[in-house]
Amino acid sequence: MKIVTILGARPQFIKAAPVSRVLRKKHTEIIVHTGQHYDANMSDIFFEELNIPKPDYHLGVGSGTHGKQTGEMMIKLEEIVLNEQPDYVLVYGDTNSTLAGALVAAKLHIPVIHVEAGLRSFNKKMPEEINRIMTDHVSEFLFCPTDTAVENLKNENITRNVLNIGDVMYDAVLYNKELAQEKSTILADLRLEAKQYHLITIHRAENTDDVQNMKNILEAFAQIEEVKVWPMHPRTKHKLASYGLRVDTIPNLKVIEPVGYLDMLTLECNAKKIITDSGGVQKEAYFMQVPCVTVREQTEWVETLETEANILVGTDVEKIVAAVKKDVRPVYSEVFGDGKAAEKIVEAIEHV
């Protein structure tokens, strides 16, 4: 069996690592990196740390408008898929790379495997929501991380080859958590003490493309007195500069460059709370049993909200500050599976 796997962004590299490990024991995998994340700290380091084989193709698409980026990916991916003639094309998540790969494969009548299918925020202003819906509706295999995702697909009349296999990111966390504790020196490097700082990640377009949202977020951070660590996404850094917004006046804020996966796991595991707008980081916070505050109006990871493991606050200054200060004692459960999602994916494909 020959599979072309299409990757483009940090979360996809993490999800691909456990699946590639299992897949390559018996089958051929061709990895295509679209170049959607092209900064070394957002791309290359993940392949090295996670022992993902180097991409067979690197498209170097880079940033751009949604139409330009997706279109350029499709043009280049079509040539590769025609050349490789795979049995399946495998895509992850909800990025423009996901949609481009799914559309190219579907139009060439090559079955699409979508890992992390069925997620819905029910907010079509989010580009990720459009990507999810479109990808799910052209996919042959839909591997869901939760029962909620399966139900979402059922509500859209998608029931064939839909399986809840758990979350591949949980596989990755379980596999790499101990390695991170052994190898990462990030706490010492930043002179941080465990559970004495808050970790921040902000990069979603719904926030970074809105100057008022970013002003509110920065104002909230200024009112949170404790130490805050912010590995800043290049896109966020660029947007703040374009708005003329400064972060160097915010007390006890350490802004650092994006970090690798092992360093990120260490920062997440040892944080007092995590403040984010990232879907992947919300889940990693849940896996690490660290309370999370999500700077969005909706989340596709509704399971994390049930016991206040995750609190939605939007970009309201008072709500952000109150949620960070709130003393919560969440109960965590195995809603994201047993950490063996990768094996279940490969087994399902093999038994078609």
Salt bridges, closest charged atoms under 4 A:
GLU29 OE1 - ARG24 NE 2.75
GLU72 OE1 - LYS68 NZ 3.62
GLU72 OE2 - LYS76 NZ 3.36
GLU84 OE1 - LYS2 NZ 2.74
ASP94 OD2 - ARG132 NH2 3.07
GLU116 OE1 - LYS15 NZ 2.93
GLU116 OE2 - LYS283 NZ 2.89
GLU128 OE2 - ARG204 NH1 2.85
GLU129 OE1 - ARG132 NH1 2.45
ASP136 OD1 - HIS114 ND1 2.64
ASP136 OD2 - ARG120 NH1 2.93
GLU140 OE2 - ARG160 NH1 2.40
GLU156 OE2 - ARG120 NE 2.74
GLU156 OE1 - HIS137 NE2 2.86
ASP167 OD2 - LYS283 NZ 2.70
GLU206 OE2 - ARG296 NE 3.94
ASP209 OD1 - ARG235 NH2 2.80
ASP209 OD1 - LYS239 NZ 3.30
GLU226 OE1 - HIS198 NE2 3.35
GLU226 OE2 - LYS272 NZ 3.13
ASP248 OD2 - ARG246 NH2 2.89
GLU257 OE2 - LYS237 NZ 3.63
ASP277 OD1 - HIS203 ND1 3.55
GLU284 OE1 - ARG10 NH2 3.77
GLU300 OE2 - ARG132 NH2 3.02
GLU300 OE2 - ARG204 NH2 3.49
GLU300 OE1 - ARG296 NH2 2.53
GLU308 OE2 - LYS326 NZ 2.60
ASP327 OD2 - ARG329 NH2 3.12
ASP338 OD2 - LYS344 NZ 3.31
GLU350 OE2 - HIS27 NE2 2.67
